[in-house]
């Protein structure tokens, strides 16, 4: 290896030192979704990043959805899938597919990729040990509530099972399905679920992986990225955001208002974006801080 290359690598490691010191032992909740979840190279890179965090002394927790995989499976089975106010209308028939895909396919895929590197990942559903309890959520259309089936809003988090896995050195991988108090099962937004879990775990960070660089100042007229903003500034911005960004930024807002010191939206299409955010001085994406 040439000396210049070796020195450059040493420089990268030294730059990471203060962040390794700061976040050693910290719990970090990562919402995994978007392109990073469907591109094979990005999937493998994500698993490597998660294992790197574990070996670096952090305590990663993964929360995932699986919209593209659910849509594909519903299409294959000939089950109609419609959206109202950006939320999937989830009939009992569709809910069976959602549950099967999230818990039985996507969750197992993530666990398998992580566990190529060691006995770390353990898959959970939000139903397990009453992790997520939800109530039926309505969509608002022209100011009026519309029933969208088995779509839930999380009202309670019981993080004990996740805490036990973390204490045992494992990496919990949680699918965004929740129980109802009457035995009904709900499809819940994975951004919202990740924020609720981050608050319940008193996490140091919430990281939301998505398919954009971060939050833009005035999209689409202005593509200038907002590096950092506080909760009050974000609260004022949310009504003007595109529908796709609203749940992600609301998740960040919920997290920091609930006591999480930092929440981030990162571009999951960038290889190893997670490590770039946590272990470099510049960071990437948009960071939300408490007011």
C-alpha positions as CSV (number, residue, x, y, z in Angstrom):
1,X,0.0,0.0,0.0
2,X,1.3,3.4,-0.9
3,X,2.1,5.8,2.0
4,X,-0.3,8.4,0.7
5,X,-3.2,6.0,0.6
6,X,-2.3,4.7,4.1
7,X,-2.2,8.2,5.5
8,X,-5.6,9.0,3.9
9,X,-7.1,5.9,5.5
10,X,-5.5,6.8,8.9
11,X,-7.0,10.3,8.5
12,X,-10.5,8.9,8.1
13,X,-10.1,6.8,11.2
14,X,-8.8,9.7,13.3
15,X,-11.7,11.9,12.1
16,X,-14.1,9.2,13.4
17,X,-12.5,9.1,16.9
18,X,-14.5,11.9,18.6
19,X,-17.7,10.5,17.1
20,X,-16.8,7.0,18.3
21,X,-16.2,8.4,21.8
22,X,-19.5,10.4,21.8
23,X,-21.7,7.6,20.5
24,X,-20.1,4.6,22.3
25,X,-23.0,2.7,24.0
26,X,-25.6,4.9,22.4
27,X,-28.8,3.5,21.0
28,X,-29.6,4.6,17.4
29,X,-32.9,3.8,15.7
30,X,-32.7,3.6,11.9
31,X,-35.7,3.6,9.7
32,X,-34.8,1.5,6.7
33,X,-36.7,2.1,3.4
34,X,-36.7,3.5,-0.1
35,X,-34.3,2.5,-2.8
36,X,-31.8,1.2,-0.2
37,X,-34.2,-1.6,0.4
38,X,-34.6,-2.8,-3.2
39,X,-31.1,-2.4,-4.7
40,X,-29.0,-5.5,-4.0
41,X,-25.7,-3.7,-3.6
42,X,-27.3,-1.0,-1.3
43,X,-29.0,-3.8,0.7
44,X,-25.7,-5.5,1.4
45,X,-24.0,-2.2,2.1
46,X,-26.7,-1.3,4.6
47,X,-26.2,-4.6,6.5
48,X,-22.5,-3.9,6.6
49,X,-23.1,-0.5,8.0
50,X,-25.4,-1.9,10.7
51,X,-22.8,-4.5,11.7
52,X,-20.0,-1.8,11.7
53,X,-22.1,0.3,14.1
54,X,-22.4,-2.7,16.4
55,X,-18.7,-3.4,16.4
56,X,-18.0,0.3,16.9
57,X,-19.8,0.1,20.2
58,X,-23.1,1.6,19.2
59,X,-26.5,-0.1,19.7
60,X,-28.4,0.0,16.4
61,X,-32.1,-0.8,16.1
62,X,-33.7,-1.2,12.6
63,X,-37.4,-0.4,11.9
64,X,-38.6,-1.2,8.4
65,X,-41.6,-1.0,6.1
66,X,-41.8,-2.6,2.7
67,X,-44.2,-0.6,0.4
68,X,-42.8,-1.8,-2.9
69,X,-42.7,-5.4,-1.9
70,X,-46.3,-5.2,-0.6
71,X,-47.5,-3.6,-3.8
72,X,-45.8,-6.3,-5.9
73,X,-47.3,-9.1,-3.9
74,X,-50.8,-7.6,-4.0
75,X,-50.5,-7.2,-7.8
76,X,-49.4,-10.8,-8.1
77,X,-52.4,-12.0,-6.1
78,X,-54.8,-9.7,-8.0
79,X,-55.8,-7.8,-4.9
80,X,-56.6,-4.2,-5.6
81,X,-54.5,-1.6,-3.7
82,X,-55.5,2.0,-3.5
83,X,-54.2,5.0,-1.7
84,X,-56.2,7.8,0.1
85,X,-54.3,10.9,1.3
86,X,-51.0,9.0,0.7
87,X,-52.0,6.1,2.9
88,X,-52.7,2.5,1.6
89,X,-56.3,1.5,2.1
90,X,-55.8,-1.8,3.9
91,X,-58.7,-4.3,3.7
92,X,-58.6,-7.5,5.8
93,X,-57.6,-9.4,2.7
94,X,-54.8,-6.8,2.0
95,X,-53.7,-6.9,5.7
96,X,-52.9,-10.6,5.5
97,X,-50.6,-9.9,2.6
98,X,-49.0,-6.8,4.4
99,X,-48.3,-8.9,7.5
100,X,-47.0,-11.9,5.5
101,X,-44.6,-9.7,3.4
102,X,-43.3,-7.5,6.2
103,X,-42.9,-10.1,8.8
104,X,-42.2,-13.2,6.7
105,X,-40.3,-11.8,3.7
106,X,-38.7,-8.3,4.2
107,X,-37.8,-8.8,7.9
108,X,-36.2,-12.2,7.2
109,X,-34.2,-10.8,4.3
110,X,-32.8,-8.0,6.5
111,X,-32.0,-10.4,9.3
112,X,-30.3,-12.8,6.9
113,X,-28.1,-10.1,5.4
114,X,-27.0,-8.8,8.8
115,X,-26.4,-12.3,10.1
116,X,-23.9,-13.1,7.3
117,X,-21.5,-11.1,9.5
118,X,-22.3,-12.9,12.8
119,X,-25.1,-13.9,15.2
120,X,-26.5,-10.4,15.6
121,X,-29.9,-9.6,14.1
122,X,-33.2,-10.8,15.7
123,X,-36.4,-10.2,13.8
124,X,-39.5,-8.8,15.6
125,X,-42.9,-7.8,14.5
126,X,-44.5,-4.8,16.3
127,X,-47.1,-7.3,17.5
128,X,-44.4,-9.2,19.5
129,X,-44.5,-8.8,23.3
130,X,-47.0,-5.9,22.7
131,X,-44.2,-3.8,21.2
132,X,-46.6,-1.5,19.3
133,X,-50.2,-1.0,20.2
134,X,-52.2,1.0,17.6
135,X,-55.7,2.3,17.1
136,X,-57.5,2.6,13.8
137,X,-56.5,5.8,11.9
138,X,-58.6,7.7,9.5
139,X,-57.4,9.7,6.5
140,X,-58.5,13.3,6.2
141,X,-59.9,14.2,2.8
142,X,-61.2,17.8,2.3
143,X,-61.4,18.2,6.1
144,X,-63.4,15.0,6.6
145,X,-62.3,11.7,8.1
146,X,-62.3,8.7,5.7
147,X,-62.0,5.1,6.8
148,X,-59.0,3.4,5.2
149,X,-59.3,0.0,6.9
150,X,-56.6,-1.6,9.0
151,X,-54.2,1.3,9.1
152,X,-53.2,2.2,12.6
153,X,-51.8,5.1,14.7
154,X,-49.4,3.9,17.5
155,X,-50.8,4.8,20.9
156,X,-48.4,2.7,23.1
157,X,-44.9,1.3,22.9
158,X,-43.7,-1.5,25.2
159,X,-39.9,-1.6,24.5
160,X,-38.9,-4.3,27.0
161,X,-38.3,-7.0,24.4
162,X,-36.1,-4.7,22.3
163,X,-34.2,-3.5,25.4
164,X,-33.5,-7.1,26.3
165,X,-32.1,-7.9,22.9
166,X,-29.9,-4.7,22.9
167,X,-28.6,-5.7,26.4
168,X,-27.7,-9.1,24.9
169,X,-25.6,-7.5,22.2
170,X,-28.2,-8.2,19.4
171,X,-29.5,-6.0,16.7
172,X,-33.4,-5.9,16.8
173,X,-35.0,-5.6,13.3
174,X,-38.6,-4.5,13.7
175,X,-41.4,-4.7,11.1
176,X,-44.1,-2.0,11.2
177,X,-47.1,-4.1,12.1
178,X,-49.0,-3.3,15.3
179,X,-51.6,-5.0,17.5
180,X,-54.9,-3.5,18.4
181,X,-56.4,-4.0,21.9
182,X,-59.3,-6.0,20.4
183,X,-57.0,-8.4,18.6
184,X,-57.1,-6.6,15.3
185,X,-53.8,-6.2,13.4
186,X,-52.8,-2.8,11.9
187,X,-50.4,-1.6,9.2
188,X,-48.5,1.4,10.6
189,X,-46.3,3.9,8.9
190,X,-42.6,2.8,9.4
191,X,-41.4,6.4,9.8
192,X,-43.9,6.9,12.6
193,X,-43.1,3.5,14.2
194,X,-39.3,4.3,14.2
195,X,-39.9,7.7,15.9
196,X,-42.2,6.2,18.6
197,X,-39.6,3.4,19.3
198,X,-36.7,6.0,19.4
199,X,-38.6,8.0,22.0
200,X,-39.4,4.8,24.1
201,X,-35.8,3.7,24.0
202,X,-34.4,7.2,24.9
203,X,-32.3,6.8,21.7
204,X,-29.4,9.2,21.0
205,X,-30.4,9.5,17.3
206,X,-33.2,8.7,14.9
207,X,-32.0,8.2,11.3
208,X,-34.6,8.0,8.5
209,X,-33.2,6.6,5.2
210,X,-35.1,7.9,2.1
211,X,-34.7,8.5,-1.6
212,X,-33.8,12.2,-1.5
213,X,-30.7,14.1,-0.2
214,X,-32.7,15.6,2.7
215,X,-35.0,18.5,3.2
216,X,-34.9,21.2,0.5
217,X,-35.5,24.9,1.4
218,X,-38.3,25.4,-1.2
219,X,-38.8,22.4,-3.4
220,X,-39.1,22.3,-6.4
221,X,-38.2,26.0,-7.0
222,X,-35.1,25.7,-4.9
223,X,-32.9,22.6,-4.5
224,X,-30.8,24.1,-1.7
225,X,-30.5,21.5,1.0
226,X,-31.2,22.5,4.6
227,X,-28.3,21.1,6.6
228,X,-29.9,21.7,10.1
229,X,-33.0,23.1,11.6
230,X,-34.7,23.1,15.0
231,X,-38.1,21.6,15.9
232,X,-39.9,25.0,15.9
233,X,-38.6,25.8,12.4
234,X,-39.6,22.3,11.1
235,X,-43.1,22.7,12.6
236,X,-43.6,25.9,10.6
237,X,-42.3,24.2,7.4
238,X,-44.3,20.9,7.5
239,X,-47.6,22.3,6.1
240,X,-45.7,23.4,2.9
241,X,-43.9,20.0,2.3
242,X,-44.6,17.5,-0.4
243,X,-46.8,14.6,0.8
244,X,-43.9,12.1,0.6
245,X,-41.7,14.1,3.0
246,X,-44.4,14.9,5.5
247,X,-44.4,11.5,7.4
248,X,-40.5,11.5,7.5
249,X,-40.2,15.0,8.8
250,X,-43.1,14.5,11.3
251,X,-41.2,11.5,12.5
252,X,-38.1,13.6,13.1
253,X,-40.3,16.2,14.9
254,X,-41.9,13.6,17.1
255,X,-38.5,12.2,18.0
256,X,-36.8,15.4,19.1
257,X,-40.0,16.7,20.9
258,X,-40.0,13.3,22.7
259,X,-36.4,13.7,24.0
260,X,-34.3,12.3,21.2
261,X,-31.3,14.7,20.8
262,X,-30.9,14.4,17.0
263,X,-33.0,13.2,14.1
264,X,-31.7,12.9,10.5
265,X,-33.1,12.4,7.1
266,X,-30.5,10.8,4.8
267,X,-30.3,9.7,1.2
268,X,-30.2,5.9,1.3
269,X,-29.1,5.8,-2.3
270,X,-25.7,7.0,-1.3
271,X,-23.5,4.0,-0.3
272,X,-22.7,3.9,3.4
273,X,-24.6,7.2,4.0
274,X,-25.2,6.0,7.6
275,X,-21.5,5.9,8.4
276,X,-20.9,9.2,6.6
277,X,-23.5,10.9,8.8
278,X,-22.4,9.4,12.1
279,X,-18.6,9.3,11.8
280,X,-17.6,12.3,9.7
281,X,-17.3,16.0,10.7
282,X,-19.4,17.2,7.7
283,X,-22.3,14.7,8.0
284,X,-24.9,14.5,5.2
285,X,-28.6,15.0,4.8
286,X,-30.8,17.2,7.1
287,X,-30.5,17.2,10.9
288,X,-33.3,18.2,13.2
289,X,-32.5,19.4,16.7
290,X,-34.8,20.3,19.6
291,X,-35.9,23.9,19.8
